[in-house]
Structures are given as C-alpha cells and as structure tokens.
C-alpha cells in the first residue's frame, strides 16, 4: 500500500520513496522474544505499530520489559501523549485520549475482506481493537503464548530473516 502511495492519513504525511528498512524503523517498534516450551524455545520477531503524538510524530516504546506492559504504563502515566495508531485515518481528538471507543476512526490498512483474507493488516492487529464494529477483545496470556508459539513454528528463523532483510 505504501509503495503505491495509497497510505493517506489526516495530520501525518507518509514520506515518499522510503526503503523497507526506513519504513519499518519509522512506523514500527521491532522487538523479539523467546516463545514456546523449554524443550522447543524459539525466537520470534514482533512488529508493533507505533502510535503518534499530538504533532503527528511516531512514538517509540522504550525497549524495557514486556512490550504491552511498558506501552500501557507509558500511556497510562501520559494519556495526553497517545493520539492513536499511526495507521488510523486521523489522530484521536482530545476527548478520546485514554478512551477505548475508537469506532469513529478507521484503520487505513483494513480492507473490506480483512476478516476472511490475509492482507496488509499487521499480525499485531488481528484483534481489530481500533475497529468498534469488529472488536475482538483482548486475549488471555495463555492464548497469546499459544499464538506466538504457532507463529514461531510457522515462521522459523524470523529474527535472522528480518536482520538479513533490513541489512546494516
């Protein structure tokens, strides 16, 4: 979508002609973690979509602890900071800051068949938390662990493949 110039968002212009590496570092926090049982541990790379601040700048989550806990603590302590996912159609208005009802917003990565066909929506967003009509809810830690292990088995060597893809 980006390469076709099809990403349009109010309050943020996606710079043209970014390399894959530049795009990933601009719009995703890349974390890796070990998943699976002790006798079959695997490394898995995660691409967490960044949120934006009040000026449309992407916010990076510090690489400490567990990603979602760190993110939640940062935005809980600074609710004014998070103006929504960079892939929402427009920034969150002040009256929505810290709220969960995002039904008035649309993800610019969603397609009409996003619930039935694999498309550009990042795996990190499979719960459609930004889409009020299709909100899937938060999974349990056990469900997440099972999902992550399944992904690590389906995409072996994801950390190494990612490092090779982006180069240095």
KAVEN-V20361 format. One record per helix or strand of 3 or more residues. SS is the DSSP state (2 for helix, 1 for strand). FROM is the first residue (numbers start at 0). LEN is the number of residues. Records with the same first field share a line. If there is no record, write none. Layout:
BEGIN
SS->FROM-LEN ; FROM-LEN
END
This chain:
BEGIN
2->19-8 ; 37-3 ; 66-11 ; 93-3 ; 122-3 ; 131-3 ; 140-14 ; 157-9
1->27-8 ; 41-8
END
